[in-house]
Amino acid sequence: MSTTLFELFSIVLLGLGQMCIMTGYDTQAICYAAYMGACLIAPLVLHILSPKWTLFLSSVCYTLYHIGFFYLNNYYYYISCAIMGVGFALFYTGHGAFLTSHSTRETIQQNSALAWSIACMCMLVGSATLAIIFSITDPSTKLAVDSNEIGRINSDLNVTHDNPHSYRQFADREIYLMYGTFTAISICANIIFILIPSREISNCIEGKNKKNTSFYKEMVGAIITCMSYRIPDFGLRPTMAIGFCLSLLIILFITASVPAWSTVKPNNDVAWLIQPSFTISITIAFAIGMADSCVNNTRNVICALAMPERRPQTYAISKFYQNYEGNV
């Protein structure tokens, strides 16, 4: 196998592995707290193990989380959330190290975009899985309305509606089907990371400096990959500028189209400038996916090139501050 094909094969497997472990996970505050703390020790784990086995260990953390839904109780659930938070930190640190050990200075931008676009298929796979499961379950278990509880909540919020609110109620069979499928998919990630090549390519970024040691995102990843062949360093400043402009437009659109108190309580207030609609919501979601992809690809490239001697620490610190901001 030629070096180019080996590099492409390794990056595709990296993206598929991320897609499998990200399909069906849920997040809680305890998960993010563990994630933030584990970012500080993830580079040490990477140094002791290797990118390949760090990725494998992270995928096992996701599998343990999914298995817990077969024997659900408070103790295991919160412990597994913390374990998955550790898995987050290990994965992103191992992901960055593996990416740089299988990319050159010329290919890091398109490889980062390719891996990220494949990984974001987890949203499509997860949605398709839920759609199939919901279609084969008993319709009578799909929707339930507790009028007394809804009335109490509406009374507390001083909200009145002509139609009662409804909530989704999952039967045990649905939970077993969902998390049985997600467990199987995460086990596929375990297998992928066991089989993923550990040999570095010649002239890779990592080797040069080693010392003693949802549909929207897919589309943007493909665009960055194509443009990187035509425009030098497209994955850096141009992509960063696109992400910044999109983020600014998203903030403006959300501010103009969402009523002021909608993030606090249900209401029938009028929006500031633009009336909310299905089209507006889809457009904003589309832009959020594109901006997120731009930001993640730019961060991957910058972390790979800015501090070559401390690359794992750079990845870990970048995720630490991202998660810290989310917790705040």
N, C-alpha and C positions, 0 to 999 in steps of 0.2 A: 504494500500500500504506500502510495506517495505521501510526502510530508503534508501536502495541501489537503489531500483526502483524509489523512489521519487527524489533522487539525479540525476539519469540518465535522468528522464523525464524533470526535470527543466533545465538541461544543454542542452538537445536537443531543447527545446523551445527557449532557449537563442540563440542558433546557428541559428535556423529557423528565429527568429526575425531579427537578423543581416543580414541574407541572403536577406530577403524581403526589408529592407530599403536600402541595398547597391545595389540593382538591378536597373540599369538605371540612377544612379546619374551622374552628370557632375561636373567638378571642375574648378574654376577660381581663379585668384590671390586673389580676394576679399574674396572668401570662406576661403582660407587658412589664410588670415590675421585675419578674425573673429575667426577662429578656434584657432589660437595661443593665441589671447586675452582671449577667453572664457575658455581656459584651466586653467586660473588663478582663475576663479570664480566657475568652475564646482564642486569642493569639497564642497563649501558652499551650492550650490543647492542640492547636494546629502545629506548633513546634514539636510537641511530643509525638503526635501521630503524623499524618500527612494530609494533603487536601482530600485525597480519595477517601480515607477512613474517617476524616472529620465529617465529610458529607454523609457517609454511611451512618455514623453515630447520630447525626441530626435527624436523619430519616427514621431511625428507630424511635426517637422521641415522639415524632408525629404518630407512628403506629401505636405506641403505648397510649397516647391520648384517645385515639379512635376506639381501641379495645375497651376502654373504660365504660363506654356506653352500653356494653352488654351486661355489666354488673354495676349499674350506676348507684353511687352513694356520695355523700358530701366529701368524705375524706379522700377517696380516690380521685374524685373529679378535680378538686382544687390542687391536689398534688400533681395530677397529670397536666393541669394548666401550667403549673410552674415548670414541669419537665419540658413541655412544649415551648415555653419561653426560652429555656436553655437551648432547645433545638433550633429556634430562630437564630440565636446568636452564633451557634456553631455552623449553621448552614451558610449564612451570609459571609462569614469569615472564610470558610472552606470554598465557597463559591468564587470569591475574589481570587484566592490563591490558585485554584484550578484553572480559572479563566486566564490568568497571566502566564501560567506554565504551559498553556496550549495556544498561546497567541504571540505574535511578533508585534513590533512597533507599528508595522503597516496594517495588521489585521485586527488589532484589539478593538477598534471601533465597530466594525461590522460583526465581529464575533460576539461582542457584548449585546448588540442589538438583536442578533439572531437568537442567542440563548434566552434573552428576555422575552422576545415575541413568542417563542415556543412555550416558555413557562406560563405566559399569560393565558394559554389555552385552558389552564385549570378552571377558569371561570366558565368557559363553555362546557367543559367536561362535567363540572359540578352541577351546572344548571340542567344539562341533559340528563344526568343521573337522577336528579330530583324530579324532573318532569316524567321520566319513565316510572319511577316508584310511585308517584302520586296518581298516575294513570291506571295502575294495576291494583290500587288499594280501594277499600270500600268507600264510596262517596259519602256515606253517612258519617264517617269519622273525620271528614275534611274540615268542617266548619262548625263552630259552636258559638252560641250567644248566651252570655250570662247577663240577663237584663238587670238584675239587682246590682251586680258588681259594676256594670257599665253605668247604671244610673247614679251609683254612689260616686264614681270617678267624675262623671260629668257635673254632678252637683258640687264636688270639691273644686272643680275648675271653672264653675259658673258658665258652663257651655250647654246649649240646647241644640238638638238636632231632630229633624223629622225622622230619619232612619237610624236604627240602633247600630252601634259599632259592633263589629265581630272580630273574633280573634281565631288564630289557627291552633287547633288542638291535634297533637300527634298521638296516634295509637302506638302501643308497644311494637306491633308488627312493623309499622313504618320506621320506627327508630332502629330496629334491628336490621331492616333492609338498607336503610341509609348508611348506617355506620359499618355494617358488614361490607357494603360496597366500597366505602371510603377506606376501610382497613385493608381490603384486597388491593386497592390502588396504591396505598402507601407501601404495601409489601412489594409491589412492583418497583417502587423507588428504591427499596432496600436492595433488590436484585440488581437494578441498574447501577447503583453506586458500588456494588461488589464487583461488577463486571467492567466498570468504566476504566479506560486505560490510565495507568499511573505514570507511564513513561512520558517525559516532557519532549516537546518537539525541539528540533535544533533551532538555535537563535531565538528562543522564546524570551519574553520580557523577564520572567522570573529567574531564568537561568543566568541572565546577564549580570544580575546583582545579588545572587545568592551567596551568603556568607555563613559557613559552618552550620549548616543546618539540616380581558374581555374582548375581544375582537378588535377594539380600538387600539389597544397596546400592540397587538400583533401587527396591525397595519403600520403603525409608526415605526416599529422595529424593522419592518421590511423596507420602509422608506429610508431610514437612516443607513441600513445596510447598502442599499443601492447608491445613495448619494455619497457614501464614504469612498466608493470606487471612483467617483467623478470629481469630488471637491476635497482637497487635502484638509485633514483635521475637521471634517464636518461634524464629527461626534463631540467636538469640544465647544468652541464659542458659538457657532451657528445653532447647534442643538440647544445650548443653554439659553440663547436669546429667544428661540422659539418657545421653550418651556416657560420662560419668564413672561413673554407676551400673552401666552395662553392662560397662565395663572392669573394675570391681571384682568384679562377679559372675563374669566370665570367669576372672579370676585365682583366685578361690576355687574354682570348679568344676574348673579344670585341676589345681590343687594337690590337691584331694580325690580326683580320679578317675584321675590318672596316677601310676604307680609311680615312686618316687624316682629310680631309675637308668635310666629309659626314654629319657631324652634323651642318655644317654651310651653305652649298649650294649643289645643285645637281652637281655631277661630275662623270667622268669615270676613276678616278684614280685607280691605282692598290693597293690592300691591302698590308700591311707590310709583313705578313708571310703566311696567310691562305686566299684563295679566298672565298668571301662570297657565300653562297649557301642556299637553302631552308633547308637542313639538319642541317647546322650550326646554322641557325636562330632558328629552333625548339629546338635544343639542348640547346642553350643559354636561351631561354624562359623557358624551363623545369627546368634548374638549378636556374634561378631567382625565379621561384615559390617555389622551395624547400628551397632556402636560406631564402626567405621572411617568409615562414612558420616557419622555425627553429628560426629565430630572434624573431618573434612575440610570439611564445610559450615560449621561454626562458624569454622574458620580463614579460609576465604574471606571470610566476612562481616566478621570482625574486621579482617583486613588491608585490606579495602576501605574501612572506616569509621574506623579508629583513627588512621591517619596519612595523611590525604588528600594531603599534599604530598610524601610519600616512599613512595607505594604500591608501585611496582615493587621498591624496596629491601626493603620489609617482607615481600613475598612471597618474595623470594630468601633473606632471612635466616631466615625460618621454615622453608623447605625445607633450608637449610644445616644448621640444628640438628637437624632431623628425620633427615637423612642421617648427620650426625655420630654421633648416638645409635645408628643402625643399624650403623655401622661399629664402634663400641665394643662 
